[in-house]
Amino acid sequence: MPGKIARARIRRPAAPSPALYGSGHSPYADFVPQLNKLRTAAPGGRGGNTAAASLSRLRTALTVFFALDGFLFAGWVVRIPAIKEQTGASASDLGLALLGVSGGAVITMMLTGRLCRRFGSHPVTVACGVLLSLSIALPAQTHSTLALGLVLLVFGASYGGINVAMNSAAVDLVAAVRRPVMPSFHAAFSLGGMTGAGLGGLVAARLSPTAHLLGLTGIGLVVTALAAPALLRNRVPSPERLQGQPGNGSRPLRGTARKAVVLFGVIALCTAYGEGALAEWGTLHLQQDLHAHPGVAAAGYSLFALAMAAGRLSGTTLLERLGQTRILVAGGSLAATGMLLARSRPPPGWCSSASP
């Protein structure tokens, strides 16, 4: 029996399935060769059970970090109106200050990949979780637009770092479990955002931004401390076909691959633009332009996060049944339709100014 397992180790994996590109079969059917299962399974099946349990614990820990990321980000989002008032910023000044989040995230995202290659995505995720928990309290300590913009650089850097690191870890886990479970992680982010916004709505009229965001710092540090051990102890086994073979390092993109990267980059840009605009300005619009109660304004982002969670929770099943291309086109079309409907709604106060 050991001899059979040894021979199975060196078998070449089959060519990638066409399902990866949107056919009717399971999209991840041939994502990772069978050698990982054989490599981790000792006689009697105990090794296979151990490996499965390790991946399960790892998936749970990553899910917690995704949820924490959404929870903390939503806590900041629902306090933007109060912090705008605290700093005395105009709409244009606030817009410039909010660029700090994007600027810090972009800078860190370009560096986090290198840190993940050097130290591993799991330790970097934990470190960024600590930094994000600490930086969430900084905006409430500011009393000028300049100071707000500077601390948002720090917040954006930690936010961008944890997103790159935990998504890198999630990609490795997806390859190991051989199912498109990535949407479940993103659904955890949305559910965390829904919870964070809901909590923010409950305390918005009772707690100052300082007390609220300091409380989120405490929650973030506790959750990070509880989830970090499982993330650091459990690692995804690396496919042997990527080890010890020449040509598997970083190579420049050419032709079709470069065009695909550019295309997906544009799609990601459009997605981030829409989500960022709604997250950073939606609560302020509801509260200042539509004169909603702070709790109701916070509920707006909570409902948005709930809708995202619903789409993401169904993502794995939809990917397996319909394929990636159909889901990408359908999701983009639905998002565009929603934005057009929002744009075509009557302006605030139109009914009161209309003639009888």
GIUR-V817476 format. One record per residue. N is the residue number from 1. RES is the residue in one letter. SS is DSSP state (H for helix, E for strand, C for the rest). OMEGA is omega in whole degrees, 0 to 359 (none if undefined). NEAR is the number of other C-alpha atoms within 8 Angstrom. Layout:
n = (N | N)
res = (RES | RES)
ss = (SS | SS)
omega = (OMEGA | OMEGA)
near = (NEAR | NEAR)
This chain:
n = (1 | 2 | 3 | 4 | 5 | 6 | 7 | 8 | 9 | 10 | 11 | 12 | 13 | 14 | 15 | 16 | 17 | 18 | 19 | 20 | 21 | 22 | 23 | 24 | 25 | 26 | 27 | 28 | 29 | 30 | 31 | 32 | 33 | 34 | 35 | 36 | 37 | 38 | 39 | 40 | 41 | 42 | 43 | 44 | 45 | 46 | 47 | 48 | 49 | 50 | 51 | 52 | 53 | 54 | 55 | 56 | 57 | 58 | 59 | 60 | 61 | 62 | 63 | 64 | 65 | 66 | 67 | 68 | 69 | 70 | 71 | 72 | 73 | 74 | 75 | 76 | 77 | 78 | 79 | 80 | 81 | 82 | 83 | 84 | 85 | 86 | 87 | 88 | 89 | 90 | 91 | 92 | 93 | 94 | 95 | 96 | 97 | 98 | 99 | 100 | 101 | 102 | 103 | 104 | 105 | 106 | 107 | 108 | 109 | 110 | 111 | 112 | 113 | 114 | 115 | 116 | 117 | 118 | 119 | 120 | 121 | 122 | 123 | 124 | 125 | 126 | 127 | 128 | 129 | 130 | 131 | 132 | 133 | 134 | 135 | 136 | 137 | 138 | 139 | 140 | 141 | 142 | 143 | 144 | 145 | 146 | 147 | 148 | 149 | 150 | 151 | 152 | 153 | 154 | 155 | 156 | 157 | 158 | 159 | 160 | 161 | 162 | 163 | 164 | 165 | 166 | 167 | 168 | 169 | 170 | 171 | 172 | 173 | 174 | 175 | 176 | 177 | 178 | 179 | 180 | 181 | 182 | 183 | 184 | 185 | 186 | 187 | 188 | 189 | 190 | 191 | 192 | 193 | 194 | 195 | 196 | 197 | 198 | 199 | 200 | 201 | 202 | 203 | 204 | 205 | 206 | 207 | 208 | 209 | 210 | 211 | 212 | 213 | 214 | 215 | 216 | 217 | 218 | 219 | 220 | 221 | 222 | 223 | 224 | 225 | 226 | 227 | 228 | 229 | 230 | 231 | 232 | 233 | 234 | 235 | 236 | 237 | 238 | 239 | 240 | 241 | 242 | 243 | 244 | 245 | 246 | 247 | 248 | 249 | 250 | 251 | 252 | 253 | 254 | 255 | 256 | 257 | 258 | 259 | 260 | 261 | 262 | 263 | 264 | 265 | 266 | 267 | 268 | 269 | 270 | 271 | 272 | 273 | 274 | 275 | 276 | 277 | 278 | 279 | 280 | 281 | 282 | 283 | 284 | 285 | 286 | 287 | 288 | 289 | 290 | 291 | 292 | 293 | 294 | 295 | 296 | 297 | 298 | 299 | 300 | 301 | 302 | 303 | 304 | 305 | 306 | 307 | 308 | 309 | 310 | 311 | 312 | 313 | 314 | 315 | 316 | 317 | 318 | 319 | 320 | 321 | 322 | 323 | 324 | 325 | 326 | 327 | 328 | 329 | 330 | 331 | 332 | 333 | 334 | 335 | 336 | 337 | 338 | 339 | 340 | 341 | 342 | 343 | 344 | 345 | 346 | 347 | 348 | 349 | 350 | 351 | 352 | 353 | 354 | 355 | 356)
res = (M | P | G | K | I | A | R | A | R | I | R | R | P | A | A | P | S | P | A | L | Y | G | S | G | H | S | P | Y | A | D | F | V | P | Q | L | N | K | L | R | T | A | A | P | G | G | R | G | G | N | T | A | A | A | S | L | S | R | L | R | T | A | L | T | V | F | F | A | L | D | G | F | L | F | A | G | W | V | V | R | I | P | A | I | K | E | Q | T | G | A | S | A | S | D | L | G | L | A | L | L | G | V | S | G | G | A | V | I | T | M | M | L | T | G | R | L | C | R | R | F | G | S | H | P | V | T | V | A | C | G | V | L | L | S | L | S | I | A | L | P | A | Q | T | H | S | T | L | A | L | G | L | V | L | L | V | F | G | A | S | Y | G | G | I | N | V | A | M | N | S | A | A | V | D | L | V | A | A | V | R | R | P | V | M | P | S | F | H | A | A | F | S | L | G | G | M | T | G | A | G | L | G | G | L | V | A | A | R | L | S | P | T | A | H | L | L | G | L | T | G | I | G | L | V | V | T | A | L | A | A | P | A | L | L | R | N | R | V | P | S | P | E | R | L | Q | G | Q | P | G | N | G | S | R | P | L | R | G | T | A | R | K | A | V | V | L | F | G | V | I | A | L | C | T | A | Y | G | E | G | A | L | A | E | W | G | T | L | H | L | Q | Q | D | L | H | A | H | P | G | V | A | A | A | G | Y | S | L | F | A | L | A | M | A | A | G | R | L | S | G | T | T | L | L | E | R | L | G | Q | T | R | I | L | V | A | G | G | S | L | A | A | T | G | M | L | L | A | R | S | R | P | P | P | G | W | C | S | S | A | S | P)
ss = (C | H | H | H | H | H | H | H | H | C | C | C | C | C | C | C | C | H | H | H | H | C | C | C | C | C | C | C | C | C | C | C | C | C | H | H | H | H | H | H | C | C | C | C | C | H | H | H | H | H | H | H | H | H | H | H | H | H | H | H | H | H | H | H | H | H | H | H | H | H | H | H | H | H | H | H | H | C | C | H | H | H | H | H | H | H | H | C | C | C | H | H | H | H | H | H | H | H | H | H | H | H | H | H | H | H | H | H | H | H | H | H | H | H | H | H | H | H | H | C | H | H | H | H | H | H | H | H | H | H | H | H | H | H | H | C | C | C | H | H | H | C | C | C | H | H | H | H | H | H | H | H | H | H | H | H | H | H | H | H | H | H | H | H | H | H | H | H | H | H | H | H | H | H | H | H | H | C | C | C | C | H | H | H | H | H | H | H | H | H | H | H | H | H | H | H | H | H | H | H | H | H | H | C | C | C | C | C | H | H | H | H | H | H | H | H | H | H | H | H | H | H | H | H | H | H | H | H | H | H | H | H | H | C | C | C | C | C | C | H | H | H | C | C | C | C | C | C | C | C | C | C | C | C | H | H | H | H | H | H | H | H | H | H | H | H | H | H | H | H | H | H | H | H | H | H | H | H | H | H | H | H | H | H | H | H | H | H | H | C | C | C | C | H | H | H | H | H | H | H | H | H | H | H | H | H | H | H | H | H | H | H | H | C | H | H | H | H | H | H | H | H | C | H | H | H | H | H | H | H | H | H | H | H | H | H | H | H | H | H | H | H | H | C | C | C | C | C | C | H | H | H | H | C | C | C)
omega = (176 | 179 | 179 | 179 | 181 | 179 | 180 | 182 | 188 | 177 | 178 | 177 | 179 | 178 | 181 | 181 | 175 | 180 | 177 | 185 | 169 | 177 | 184 | 182 | 180 | 188 | 186 | 186 | 183 | 186 | 181 | 182 | 182 | 187 | 179 | 180 | 179 | 184 | 184 | 183 | 176 | 178 | 180 | 176 | 183 | 180 | 179 | 179 | 179 | 179 | 180 | 179 | 179 | 178 | 179 | 178 | 179 | 179 | 178 | 181 | 179 | 177 | 178 | 181 | 176 | 179 | 179 | 179 | 179 | 181 | 181 | 180 | 179 | 177 | 176 | 185 | 186 | 177 | 178 | 179 | 181 | 180 | 174 | 179 | 181 | 181 | 182 | 184 | 171 | 180 | 180 | 178 | 179 | 178 | 177 | 179 | 181 | 175 | 178 | 179 | 181 | 180 | 178 | 181 | 182 | 180 | 183 | 182 | 179 | 182 | 187 | 178 | 178 | 178 | 179 | 178 | 184 | 186 | 184 | 183 | 182 | 177 | 180 | 176 | 180 | 180 | 179 | 175 | 176 | 181 | 179 | 179 | 179 | 186 | 181 | 181 | 187 | 183 | 182 | 181 | 185 | 178 | 176 | 181 | 180 | 180 | 179 | 179 | 181 | 180 | 177 | 171 | 179 | 179 | 179 | 179 | 180 | 179 | 177 | 181 | 182 | 179 | 178 | 185 | 184 | 174 | 175 | 177 | 180 | 178 | 177 | 181 | 177 | 179 | 182 | 182 | 174 | 173 | 179 | 184 | 179 | 179 | 180 | 176 | 179 | 174 | 177 | 175 | 181 | 178 | 174 | 177 | 178 | 179 | 180 | 178 | 177 | 177 | 178 | 178 | 180 | 186 | 186 | 182 | 185 | 183 | 174 | 176 | 180 | 181 | 181 | 184 | 173 | 175 | 177 | 176 | 179 | 179 | 181 | 180 | 179 | 181 | 178 | 179 | 181 | 184 | 185 | 182 | 180 | 180 | 183 | 183 | 185 | 180 | 176 | 178 | 181 | 177 | 183 | 182 | 178 | 183 | 173 | 180 | 179 | 175 | 181 | 178 | 180 | 178 | 180 | 179 | 181 | 170 | 186 | 181 | 179 | 179 | 179 | 179 | 179 | 180 | 180 | 176 | 178 | 178 | 179 | 178 | 179 | 179 | 181 | 179 | 181 | 181 | 180 | 179 | 181 | 183 | 188 | 182 | 183 | 180 | 179 | 179 | 180 | 185 | 186 | 183 | 182 | 174 | 177 | 174 | 180 | 178 | 178 | 178 | 177 | 179 | 178 | 178 | 179 | 179 | 175 | 179 | 178 | 179 | 177 | 180 | 179 | 179 | 183 | 178 | 177 | 186 | 182 | 180 | 180 | 178 | 181 | 185 | 187 | 182 | 188 | 185 | 180 | 181 | 179 | 181 | 181 | 180 | 177 | 179 | 179 | 179 | 179 | 178 | 178 | 179 | 178 | 178 | 179 | 181 | 185 | 181 | 179 | 179 | 180 | 174 | 183 | 184 | 181 | 181 | 181 | 179 | 181 | none)
near = (4 | 5 | 6 | 7 | 10 | 8 | 8 | 9 | 9 | 6 | 7 | 4 | 6 | 6 | 5 | 7 | 10 | 8 | 13 | 12 | 9 | 12 | 10 | 9 | 9 | 11 | 17 | 11 | 10 | 10 | 9 | 9 | 9 | 7 | 11 | 12 | 8 | 11 | 9 | 9 | 12 | 10 | 6 | 5 | 8 | 9 | 11 | 11 | 9 | 8 | 10 | 8 | 8 | 10 | 13 | 8 | 11 | 12 | 10 | 8 | 12 | 13 | 11 | 11 | 12 | 14 | 15 | 12 | 14 | 16 | 16 | 15 | 10 | 15 | 15 | 10 | 11 | 14 | 11 | 11 | 10 | 8 | 11 | 11 | 8 | 8 | 11 | 9 | 11 | 7 | 6 | 7 | 9 | 11 | 8 | 9 | 13 | 11 | 9 | 15 | 13 | 10 | 11 | 16 | 15 | 10 | 9 | 12 | 12 | 8 | 8 | 12 | 10 | 8 | 11 | 12 | 8 | 6 | 8 | 9 | 13 | 12 | 10 | 14 | 12 | 10 | 8 | 12 | 15 | 11 | 9 | 14 | 15 | 10 | 13 | 14 | 13 | 11 | 11 | 9 | 7 | 11 | 9 | 9 | 13 | 7 | 9 | 13 | 13 | 10 | 12 | 15 | 14 | 12 | 14 | 14 | 16 | 16 | 12 | 13 | 14 | 14 | 8 | 11 | 15 | 14 | 8 | 9 | 11 | 12 | 9 | 9 | 11 | 12 | 10 | 10 | 7 | 11 | 10 | 11 | 8 | 10 | 12 | 12 | 13 | 11 | 14 | 14 | 15 | 14 | 14 | 15 | 18 | 17 | 10 | 15 | 17 | 11 | 9 | 15 | 15 | 9 | 10 | 12 | 9 | 6 | 9 | 8 | 11 | 10 | 8 | 11 | 13 | 10 | 8 | 13 | 13 | 9 | 9 | 14 | 12 | 8 | 10 | 12 | 8 | 7 | 11 | 10 | 8 | 10 | 14 | 9 | 6 | 10 | 9 | 8 | 6 | 5 | 10 | 7 | 6 | 8 | 7 | 5 | 7 | 5 | 5 | 7 | 5 | 4 | 5 | 4 | 6 | 6 | 6 | 6 | 8 | 9 | 8 | 8 | 8 | 8 | 8 | 8 | 8 | 8 | 8 | 8 | 8 | 8 | 8 | 8 | 8 | 8 | 8 | 8 | 9 | 10 | 10 | 11 | 8 | 12 | 17 | 12 | 9 | 12 | 13 | 8 | 8 | 8 | 7 | 9 | 7 | 10 | 12 | 9 | 16 | 14 | 11 | 11 | 16 | 14 | 9 | 9 | 12 | 11 | 8 | 10 | 14 | 9 | 9 | 12 | 10 | 9 | 10 | 14 | 7 | 10 | 13 | 12 | 9 | 11 | 18 | 11 | 8 | 9 | 11 | 8 | 8 | 8 | 8 | 8 | 8 | 8 | 8 | 8 | 8 | 8 | 8 | 8 | 8 | 7 | 6 | 6 | 6 | 5 | 5 | 6 | 6 | 8 | 5 | 5 | 6 | 6 | 3 | 2)
